[in-house]
Amino acid sequence: MVKSARRRQRNAAKAQEVDDDAPRIVIIRRGSLRPELKQLVRDLRVLVSPNCASRLNEGSHQKMKDFTEVSEALGLTHLLAVSETERGCYLKVANLPKGPTLTFAIDAMALVSDIAKSSSNPKSIGGACHFSPLVVLNGFSGAPGGRGRASVGETSPAMKTVATTLNGMFSPIDVSTVKMQNCKRVVLFDKDRKSDMIVMRHYLINLVDCNTSNAVQELIDKRSIKRLMQDKDATFKDVLRTATGGKVDVSDLNDDYVELNNVDHGDAILRQKYGLPGRTDVEEAEEEAHKLAVRLTEAGPRLNMRLIKIEDGVFSGGVSFHKFVSKTPEEIARLEAISAEKRRIEAEEAERKRRKTEGEDKDDAKEEESDEEESDKGEEEDDE
């Protein structure tokens, strides 16, 4: 009973900490998908967590309209749909409630399980999915693919829309106030300006102490070190600098490492990691600057995708960008007139149905009133 009560309190506290400005995303699958794409949907839900409905069980009888109609009531900001046709696999990203909708063709992908199998030391995402990832957009200032390229150095409207949509799918982070221990993941979107291929990668962030040997670092990562850290007589100098006495050679660091100078001492990082109180001795705290490195470990999934088209509405509306089709201004004006006429007819039809429903309700109410009056008259005659 005590554990259940504590669990309810923790869940209530987490619910209260939800940011109202954070995006709310729903990722669904459309049509018949092979098992790899079904798993991709689950991996994408973990990637955009904690702002995603990770346990959504959509049925085959549910239509896209069922999700878009409840978007305002549920406060949804984005709707992602994964589909498959004979030509290939597609990812659609709709900005709710009014659009636009971006359609990407998936050229290549790798699941989380594929990344783990290919890695010699795979890392589990675990609790890192409870923190919003950092977002890095690279290469979106160049010209778009397809017809009508912008000049070199300019940002096309299509790429502006893509960058805004991808950036809006994740919670905004204030660099001045964000805590270092909350930076657990990073999502990279890199656009190749020549091939217009957008590459998505998902990494886990780990800190590495360059002044500590690999053997000692492995010891620190174990839970048994927590007991040693709680010992009042033990010092962190003994833990960090004794044993083998070796150090990590900075020259051996590959591209996955970035040095951070004059950051928190390893002592403070360990205490922060295990939730222990900070040091009170000022003289011991004043030590030489330590070099830290940021190690990025790929967690997956991977996606290589190309922008195909941009629709003005939610899975509908005029096409403002298409990779393979270009239209003249006259054709665009004619299509806009046709779509406007179609929207007018649909609005008139909806208004006609509404009036008809209201008229039927009024007729039913009148019939009920007349029936009640007749029954009252019959009761009065019986009483006489």
Secondary structure, DSSP 8 states (H G I E B T S, - for coil): -HHHHHHHHHHHHHHHT--TTS--EEEEEES---HHHHHHHHHHHHHTTTSB-TT----TT--HHHHHHTHHHHT--EEEEEEE-SS-EEEEEEETTT--EEEEEEEEEE-HHHHHHH-SS----GGGGGS--EEEEESTTS--SSSS---TT---HHHHHHHHHHHHTS----TTT--GGG--EEEEEEE-TTT-EEEEEEEEEEEEETTS-HHHHHHHTSTTHHHHHH-TT--HHHHHHSTT-----GGG--TTEEEE-S---HHHHHHHHHT------HHHH------EEEEEEE-S-EEEEEEEEEESSSS-S-EEEESS----HHHHHHHHHHHHHHHHHHHHHHHHHHHHHHHHHHHHHHHHHHHHHHHHHHHHHHH-
